[in-house]
Amino acid sequence: MAHYKSNLRDIEFNLFEVFGTGDRLAKGPYAELDSDTVHSILSEVDRFVREDLAEQFADADRNPPVYDPKTRSVTMPAAFKASFQRLMGTGYVSLDLPEELGGTLAPRALWWSLAELVLGANPAAFMYAGGPGFAATFWRLGTDEQKKWAQIFVDKQWGATMVLTEPDAGSDVGAGRTKAIPQADGTWHIEGVKRFITSAEHDMTDNIIHYVLARPVDTAGAGGPGTKGLSLFMVPKFHFDDETGELGERNGAYVTNVEHKMGLKASPPPAN
Ligand SMILES: Cc1cc2nc3c(=O)[nH]c(=O)nc-3n(C[C@H](O)[C@H](O)[C@H](O)COP(=O)(O)OP(=O)(O)OC[C@H]3O[C@@H](n4cnc5c(N)ncnc54)[C@H](O)[C@@H]3O)c2cc1C
């Protein structure tokens, strides 16, 4: 039996009896969701995380991701990878997305109830599954061109990371030294070292989109000291065709190590 014992009755008590979520369903922005549908989504996700996702928790701890310094790639444990792909296939991420990106508008309390189940069963899986949610933020803040890219990221369920921390810039994120150098073709060349980046390299999605804080140089109206001088850059692991999403050349952002931490540890590369 897996480690995770969920408490669906408690989640539903909070959702329906404390927060009155049922009163807001089946009308207005949530017209597509009624109480029966929400109960069945919750019980299906509950069943999936207990019977499937939670099963991989101990296995992935004993058979952790393997970093290969030659290819600078990470191979994930097979059972975890298969379970993660089933999680993405349940469609649960669509409740975190706006309708314009193919999602189903859902009360945030419902989304976080589902998140509690997934996080409780296997927190690493929740982090790896964040790509579409990150893309939704990119879509909300992005230009028309970037909105098109965000749709590709969602459709292809590419992974994503947030890339803030540097060896000398943790709590004091405004001390970051990573530079963004403008290029003649309108793109940017990013130079710097980041660390502790969750899900930065793995073989579970075809591409990984890194959202990177860097400081533009030689750019009027941008850059300068502190947090106000930082801008956010989209750095794909692989370049992609912005109409079809077809993968192109490998970009120059690589991981150099994997942290040994609880839950889903890294193991040394296999001996040759
Ligand atoms: C498991 C894990 C996952 C992570 N994932 C990501 C990620 O995906 N992306 C990313 O960008 N980063 C990530 N991080 C990095 C994380 O955000 C940083 O560790 C965090 O910002 C703290 O930075 P630091 O580790 O350099 O510690 P420091 O900033 O060096 O702090 C060290 C100690 O000093 C204390 N301290 C710092 N400043 C002050 C102050 N002004 N006054 C009093 N005390 C202070 C801190 O509380 C702490 O105890 C991750 C870290 C971990 C452990």
The ligand as a MOL file (V3000), in Angstrom:
LIG
                    3D

  0  0  0     0  0            999 V3000
M  V30 BEGIN CTAB
M  V30 COUNTS 53 58 0 0 0
M  V30 BEGIN ATOM
M  V30 1 C 14.2200 22.4120 -2.9280 0
M  V30 2 C 14.5040 23.7700 -3.4950 0
M  V30 3 C 13.9460 24.1370 -4.7160 0
M  V30 4 C 14.2340 25.3790 -5.2650 0
M  V30 5 N 13.6910 25.7120 -6.4950 0
M  V30 6 C 14.0200 26.8990 -7.0520 0
M  V30 7 C 13.5590 27.2280 -8.3550 0
M  V30 8 O 12.8330 26.4850 -8.9950 0
M  V30 9 N 13.9450 28.3950 -8.9030 0
M  V30 10 C 14.7510 29.2780 -8.2420 0
M  V30 11 O 15.0450 30.3230 -8.7920 0
M  V30 12 N 15.2030 28.9990 -6.9830 0
M  V30 13 C 14.8520 27.8330 -6.3810 0
M  V30 14 N 15.3170 27.5250 -5.1270 0
M  V30 15 C 16.1690 28.4690 -4.4570 0
M  V30 16 C 15.4740 29.1980 -3.2880 0
M  V30 17 O 14.5090 30.0710 -3.7280 0
M  V30 18 C 16.6030 29.8640 -2.5110 0
M  V30 19 O 17.2290 28.8100 -1.8170 0
M  V30 20 C 16.1090 30.9150 -1.5730 0
M  V30 21 O 15.7460 32.0650 -2.3230 0
M  V30 22 C 17.1520 31.2800 -0.4960 0
M  V30 23 O 18.3870 31.5850 -1.0990 0
M  V30 24 P 19.7630 30.9120 -0.5930 0
M  V30 25 O 19.5580 29.4290 -0.5490 0
M  V30 26 O 20.8540 31.4590 -1.4650 0
M  V30 27 O 19.9480 31.3790 0.8940 0
M  V30 28 P 20.4480 32.7990 1.4170 0
M  V30 29 O 19.6900 33.8950 0.7380 0
M  V30 30 O 21.9370 32.8420 1.3320 0
M  V30 31 O 20.0110 32.7120 2.9200 0
M  V30 32 C 20.7310 31.9200 3.8800 0
M  V30 33 C 20.1540 32.1760 5.2480 0
M  V30 34 O 20.2240 33.5790 5.5880 0
M  V30 35 C 18.9210 34.0780 5.9130 0
M  V30 36 N 18.7870 35.4360 5.3890 0
M  V30 37 C 18.9610 35.8220 4.1170 0
M  V30 38 N 18.7740 37.1480 3.9970 0
M  V30 39 C 18.4900 37.6130 5.2350 0
M  V30 40 C 18.2280 38.8990 5.7780 0
M  V30 41 N 18.2080 39.9910 4.9960 0
M  V30 42 N 17.9650 38.9940 7.0890 0
M  V30 43 C 17.9750 37.8910 7.8780 0
M  V30 44 N 18.2470 36.6490 7.4390 0
M  V30 45 C 18.4800 36.5140 6.1290 0
M  V30 46 C 17.9320 33.1230 5.2380 0
M  V30 47 O 16.6740 33.1010 5.9160 0
M  V30 48 C 18.6740 31.8110 5.3900 0
M  V30 49 O 18.4700 31.2370 6.6430 0
M  V30 50 C 15.0520 26.2910 -4.5590 0
M  V30 51 C 15.5940 25.9190 -3.3220 0
M  V30 52 C 15.3240 24.6880 -2.7970 0
M  V30 53 C 15.9320 24.3340 -1.4560 0
M  V30 END ATOM
M  V30 BEGIN BOND
M  V30 1 1 1 2
M  V30 2 1 2 3
M  V30 3 2 2 52
M  V30 4 2 3 4
M  V30 5 1 4 5
M  V30 6 1 4 50
M  V30 7 2 5 6
M  V30 8 1 6 7
M  V30 9 1 6 13
M  V30 10 2 7 8
M  V30 11 1 7 9
M  V30 12 1 9 10
M  V30 13 2 10 11
M  V30 14 1 10 12
M  V30 15 2 12 13
M  V30 16 1 13 14
M  V30 17 1 14 15
M  V30 18 1 14 50
M  V30 19 1 15 16
M  V30 20 1 16 17
M  V30 21 1 16 18
M  V30 22 1 18 19
M  V30 23 1 18 20
M  V30 24 1 20 21
M  V30 25 1 20 22
M  V30 26 1 22 23
M  V30 27 1 23 24
M  V30 28 2 24 25
M  V30 29 1 24 26
M  V30 30 1 24 27
M  V30 31 1 27 28
M  V30 32 2 28 29
M  V30 33 1 28 30
M  V30 34 1 28 31
M  V30 35 1 31 32
M  V30 36 1 32 33
M  V30 37 1 33 34
M  V30 38 1 33 48
M  V30 39 1 34 35
M  V30 40 1 35 36
M  V30 41 1 35 46
M  V30 42 1 36 37
M  V30 43 1 36 45
M  V30 44 2 37 38
M  V30 45 1 38 39
M  V30 46 1 39 40
M  V30 47 2 39 45
M  V30 48 1 40 41
M  V30 49 2 40 42
M  V30 50 1 42 43
M  V30 51 2 43 44
M  V30 52 1 44 45
M  V30 53 1 46 47
M  V30 54 1 46 48
M  V30 55 1 48 49
M  V30 56 2 50 51
M  V30 57 1 51 52
M  V30 58 1 52 53
M  V30 END BOND
M  V30 END CTAB
M  END
